[in-house]
Every structure is written in structure tokens, then in C-alpha cells.
Amino acid sequence: MDHGRDVTRAADSEKNLPAIPDPGLPEHTWRPTDVDERLAKRAERQVATLFGLSSVCVLLFLVSYFTLDVGDNHTTFAGFGASTIALGSTLGGALLFIGIGIIQWARKLMGDHEISEMRHPARSSDEDREETLKALALGAEESGIGRRPLVRNSLLGAVGLLGLPAIVMLRDLGPLPGNKLYSTVWEKGMRVVRDVVGTPINQADLEIGDLVNAEPEIVFAVDEDGEHVLHGVELQVAKSKAAVILLRMDPSDITPGKGRENWSVDGIVCYSKICTHVGCPISLNERKTHHLLCPCHQSTFDLADSGKVVFGPAARALPQLPLMVDEEGFLVAQSDFTEPVGPSFWERG
């Protein structure tokens, strides 16, 4: 059997088949709003009402957020948290009414013309591109957004108000920092102690090249507003923000910054342990160069020269803690850091 000849014969027979006639398009059926302007105006008012209801739901969301209690003494409704029910239903209603309004707008007011398009090559020609731009302009015209300001303005108002719940929910992620980013618990006379074990550090205990992870010795501490004693998680957060590193080097290697001539003690310098790039903890020391390397993104700081950045993405030097010794020879702070520790933030000048 000659399969090649059969395939050729089948292909020839397909060429002789009559072309499929163009079925055409059915006769267009006009919608009531296309032929009756009174019905079109009523549909326009319906769409605007739906967008208005969305705006009302947003306002009710904000009222519910600020008025309904949460926590131990929260308001309940049918055994459920009233705040949860109110916030969920009002935000859901806001989105639902916008969706229904847009659907009604498309079904009753936007252009309603059947179109057909022949297949074309994958790459559009310049003429097709021009036609596409014209079609987009025509679509904008047929949507009626320019001719129906009531629909346009109510939609813009409803969508614009939807940004308010987003702002409120972002605010609900946690308390605002206030002035907590500007200061730490370090204060004059507070001892520098070894991390974890909490033993105070005598200047005679450190040899040249030694690097020590340290923290403040907090015996009695209040928050930045002086309102209550720190304890538990708050105390640990305060210690972590005040974490420092000590490095002893030859005093002759130190190039003190202006006004920092007395910030070191016999070659011992103290810097924040928090990288000024994105806040990673730093403790990788190059002993010969006195360079401190951040393991996250390789920002490198020169501890012999006021913690200046010598490499990497960090934009500012490590904050330095001024040191002195107390009457027993232990290292203590002269004051708090003179600048905020950690990464830069939006309010930092």
C-alpha cells in the first residue's frame, strides 16, 4: 500500500471542497436604554446610586472601626464580635456595590455593537496598531464616561474612598513609634555588660583586638515617655535596640571625629550593633583593619574612624556610644547615643 499517494490524494480532495460561507451576524437587538433616553437616565441614576452606596459602606467602615470596642470587653452581636462583623460587612459591601454598579453600567449604558475581526499575523502591522488606538478611543467614547458625569463622578468618589479603609488597616498593624526611634535606654552612668551573661566589663579585662557583644545594665528603667517601668518583652526590646559592640585597639589607631575626642577609653570604642542599612546585627571584625562587616549585605564600617562606611549599601556611619569608666573601673556610658540607631526612617532629618 502506497501511503504517500493516499495522503496526496486526500490533500487534493480537500482543496476542492467548497469554502464555508460566512454565517454573518444576527440582526442587532437594541436594548431599552438604547432607544429610550428616559430609561437610560434611570439606569444612570441606578449606577450612581450603587456607587453612592459603596461610599456609604466605606464611611460606615470607618465609624465601626473607631466606635466598636475590641479586646477583653468587646461589643458582641449574636455571640460574634460586632467589630469583626461590621468591618467585614461594610468593606465587603463597598466592593460589592462598586462591582454591581460597573456591571450595570456595562450592560445598560456602554456601547452594544457586535463586531467581527479576521485573523491576522502574530505581529500587528502599523495600520492595525492605529486601528487599535482608534478602537480604544471609540471604546472610551461608547462607555459614556465623558457624556455621563453623574456616573463618572460617583465612580471616582466611591473608588477614591476605598483608599481610606486601606489607610485605617495599615494603621492597625501596630502602634505608631512616636519618639521611640530617636533614643534608647542608655543614660549617663549606665554600665556596659556582656551580652547574655550580664557581667560588667572592666577596661583592664580587654586586650587589643578583643571584640565583645554587650548591652546596657538595666536595673530600673522606664520608657521614653517616663510612664512605666519596663519589664518582660518591653525590656528585651529595649535591650535589643540598645545592643552594642566593644572593640579595643591601639589608641594611636583611632581617628576621633569632631567632638568625639573623649568618647573612647584607652583604645576601647563602643558602637551600635545594628547595621544602618536594614538593621541586621553586626559582629564580623577584621582585626588588622578595625573594619566591621555586616553579614547580610556586606556593608563595612571603620571603627577606628567614627564608624564611617567604607563599603556596601549602608548610607550612614554606625552610631557611636560615648564611654567613660566609673569609680570601680567598669565601662559606663557618658550619655545615650547622640543620633538614632538602626536604619534610616521617614522622619529622620
Residue pairs with C-beta under 8 A, 6 or more apart in sequence:
25 114
25 116
26 114
28 113
28 114
30 112
31 108
31 112
32 39
33 39
33 40
33 43
33 108
33 109
34 40
34 112
40 108
40 109
43 104
43 108
43 109
44 109
44 148
44 150
44 151
45 150
46 104
47 101
47 104
47 105
47 108
47 109
47 151
47 154
48 101
48 150
48 151
48 154
50 97
50 98
50 100
50 101
50 104
51 97
51 98
51 101
51 151
51 154
51 155
51 157
51 158
52 154
52 157
52 158
53 93
53 97
54 93
54 94
54 95
54 96
54 97
54 98
54 101
54 158
54 161
54 162
55 94
55 154
55 157
55 158
55 161
57 90
57 91
57 93
57 94
57 97
58 90
58 91
58 94
58 158
58 161
58 162
58 164
58 165
59 161
60 86
60 90
61 86
61 87
61 90
61 91
61 94
61 164
61 165
61 168
62 164
62 165
62 168
64 83
64 86
64 87
64 90
65 83
65 87
65 168
65 172
68 74
68 75
68 82
68 83
68 86
69 75
69 83
70 81
70 83
74 81
74 82
74 83
75 81
75 82
75 83
76 82
77 85
91 165
94 158
94 161
94 162
94 165
95 162
97 158
98 155
98 158
98 159
98 162
101 155
101 158
102 155
105 143
105 151
109 143
109 144
109 148
109 151
110 142
110 143
110 144
111 138
111 139
111 141
111 142
111 143
113 142
120 128
124 132
140 146
144 151
145 151
145 152
146 152
178 224
178 225
179 224
179 225
180 223
180 224
181 340
181 342
181 345
181 347
181 348
182 340
183 224
183 336
183 337
183 340
184 216
184 238
184 241
184 242
184 336
184 337
184 341
185 216
185 218
185 221
185 230
185 238
185 239
185 241
185 242
185 336
186 216
186 242
186 321
186 333
186 335
186 336
186 337
187 333
187 335
187 336
188 332
188 333
188 334
188 335
189 326
189 332
189 333
190 216
190 217
190 218
190 332
190 333
191 200
191 201
191 216
191 217
191 326
191 330
191 331
191 332
192 200
192 201
192 214
192 215
192 216
192 217
192 244
192 246
192 270
192 323
192 330
192 331
192 332
192 333
193 199
193 200
193 201
193 214
193 215
193 216
193 217
194 201
194 212
194 213
194 214
195 212
195 213
195 214
195 215
195 243
198 215
198 217
200 217
200 330
200 331
201 212
201 214
201 246
201 330
201 331
202 328
202 329
202 330
202 331
203 265
203 266
203 268
203 325
203 329
203 330
203 331
204 329
206 212
206 246
206 248
206 268
207 248
208 248
208 249
208 250
208 267
209 248
209 249
209 287
210 246
210 247
210 248
211 245
211 246
211 247
211 283
211 285
212 245
212 246
212 247
213 243
213 244
213 245
213 273
213 283
214 243
214 244
214 245
214 246
214 270
215 239
215 242
215 243
215 244
216 239
216 242
216 333
218 230
218 235
218 238
218 239
220 229
221 229
221 230
221 235
221 238
222 228
222 229
222 230
223 230
223 234
223 238
230 238
241 274
241 341
241 342
242 341
243 272
243 273
243 274
243 281
244 270
244 271
244 272
244 273
244 321
245 270
245 271
245 273
245 282
245 283
245 292
246 268
246 269
246 270
246 331
247 268
247 269
247 271
247 285
247 290
247 292
247 303
248 266
248 267
248 268
248 269
249 267
249 269
249 290
249 303
249 304
250 267
251 264
251 266
251 267
253 267
253 290
253 304
254 264
254 267
254 269
254 304
254 305
255 304
255 305
255 306
256 263
256 264
256 306
257 305
257 306
257 320
260 306
260 320
260 322
262 322
262 324
263 269
263 320
263 321
263 322
263 323
263 334
264 270
264 323
265 323
265 324
265 325
265 331
268 323
268 331
269 303
269 304
269 320
269 323
270 320
270 321
270 322
270 323
270 331
270 333
271 292
271 301
271 303
271 307
271 318
271 319
271 320
271 321
272 318
272 319
272 320
272 321
272 337
272 341
272 342
273 281
273 282
273 283
274 280
274 281
274 282
274 341
274 342
274 343
275 281
275 282
275 294
275 296
275 297
275 299
275 314
275 318
275 343
276 299
276 309
276 314
276 315
276 316
276 317
276 318
276 319
276 342
276 343
276 344
277 294
277 296
277 297
277 299
277 312
277 313
277 314
277 315
277 343
278 296
278 297
278 343
279 342
279 343
280 294
280 295
280 296
280 297
282 292
282 293
282 294
282 295
282 301
282 318
283 292
284 292
284 293
284 294
284 295
285 291
285 292
285 293
286 292
286 293
289 302
290 302
290 303
290 304
291 300
291 301
291 302
291 303
291 310
292 300
292 301
292 302
292 303
292 307
292 318
293 299
293 300
294 300
294 301
294 312
294 314
297 312
297 313
297 314
298 311
298 312
299 309
299 311
299 312
299 313
299 314
300 309
300 310
300 311
300 312
301 307
301 308
301 309
301 310
301 314
301 317
301 318
302 308
302 310
303 318
306 317
306 320
307 317
307 318
307 319
307 320
308 317
309 315
309 316
309 317
315 344
316 344
319 337
319 338
319 339
319 340
319 341
320 337
321 333
321 337
322 333
322 334
322 335
322 338
323 331
323 332
323 333
323 334
324 331
324 332
324 333
324 334
325 331
325 332
326 332
340 348
